[in-house]
Amino acid sequence: MTRKLVSKKELKSVYGIPYCPAHIARLEKKEPPRFPKRVTLGACRVAWVAEEVEAWIEERVANRAQTSPS
């Protein structure tokens, strides 16, 4: 099984996630986490598992259908 990792830059350019790195970190630290946990690749490099990011996006889209506009 091959897993694709997504960089901070790709979160915005590929997946269209408009959050800054600081906000993503805040979402990861909430209980329960509100964004997939990062994978540490080195001292100054992190990434996210693409499948988890895609599932997070799908969950947001599904929740949109369940909530009614106020």
C-alpha positions, -999 to 999 in steps of 0.1 A, spaced: 0 0 0 14 33 -11 6 64 10 9 99 -5 20 127 18 9 163 13 30 193 22 18 226 37 20 242 3 0 214 -13 -28 217 13 -35 251 -3 -26 245 -39 -39 210 -45 -67 207 -19 -78 244 -17 -75 245 21 -73 282 29 -59 279 65 -26 293 76 -1 269 92 -8 283 127 -46 277 124 -40 241 111 -18 235 142 -46 248 164 -71 225 148 -48 195 152 -43 202 189 -81 205 198 -97 176 215 -110 158 196 -86 169 167 -104 188 140 -78 183 113 -57 152 105 -25 149 125 8 158 108 36 134 101 71 147 112 95 140 84 125 158 98 136 187 120 119 213 98 95 193 76 60 180 81 33 165 59 -2 150 61 -15 117 48 -34 125 16 -62 100 24 -68 116 58 -70 151 43 -94 139 16 -116 122 42 -115 155 63 -127 174 32 -155 149 25 -166 151 61 -169 189 58 -189 186 25 -212 160 42 -218 182 72 -227 211 49 -256 190 36 -268 183 72 -268 218 84 -294 243 73 -286 280 67 -297 303 95 
